[in-house]
Amino acid sequence: MPDYRRARHPGGTYFFTLTLLRRRYNDLLTRYIGRLREAVRQVRRAHPFDIHGWVV
């Protein structure tokens, strides 16, 4: 795993990306979009943040 540097700045903007192992013909994210949304809701309750854009 890469050794990412975590810059923590109040009010900072961060970019998050995710990639699946098999990209072609994989509908995993769209089939389980409800679970992804719920996971984000749970994390936001514990660690509030804003999402300015979301693409699946």
C-alpha positions in Angstrom: 0.0 0.0 0.0 1.3 3.4 -0.8 2.6 5.7 1.9 0.1 8.5 1.5 0.6 11.8 3.3 -2.5 13.0 5.1 -2.7 16.8 5.1 -5.4 17.8 7.6 -6.6 21.3 7.2 -9.9 22.6 8.7 -12.1 23.4 5.8 -9.8 21.7 3.3 -11.1 20.1 0.1 -10.1 16.5 -0.6 -10.6 14.3 -3.7 -11.6 10.7 -3.2 -11.6 8.1 -5.9 -12.4 4.4 -6.0 -11.7 1.8 -8.7 -13.0 -1.8 -9.0 -10.7 -4.7 -9.9 -12.7 -5.6 -13.0 -13.9 -2.3 -14.6 -15.5 -3.7 -17.8 -19.1 -5.0 -17.6 -19.1 -4.6 -13.8 -22.3 -3.3 -12.3 -21.3 -3.8 -8.7 -21.5 -0.2 -7.7 -24.8 0.4 -9.4 -26.4 -2.8 -8.0 -25.3 -1.9 -4.5 -25.6 1.9 -4.6 -28.0 1.8 -1.7 -25.4 0.2 0.5 -22.7 2.7 -0.6 -25.0 5.6 0.2 -25.8 4.1 3.6 -22.1 3.6 4.4 -21.4 7.3 3.5 -24.3 8.3 5.8 -22.9 6.4 8.7 -19.5 7.8 8.3 -20.9 11.4 7.9 -22.7 11.0 11.2 -19.5 10.2 13.0 -17.3 12.5 10.9 -19.3 15.3 9.3 -18.2 16.4 5.8 -19.7 17.8 2.6 -19.8 16.1 -0.8 -19.5 18.6 -3.6 -19.7 16.0 -6.4 -20.5 12.3 -6.8 -20.2 10.2 -9.9 -20.8 6.5 -10.1 
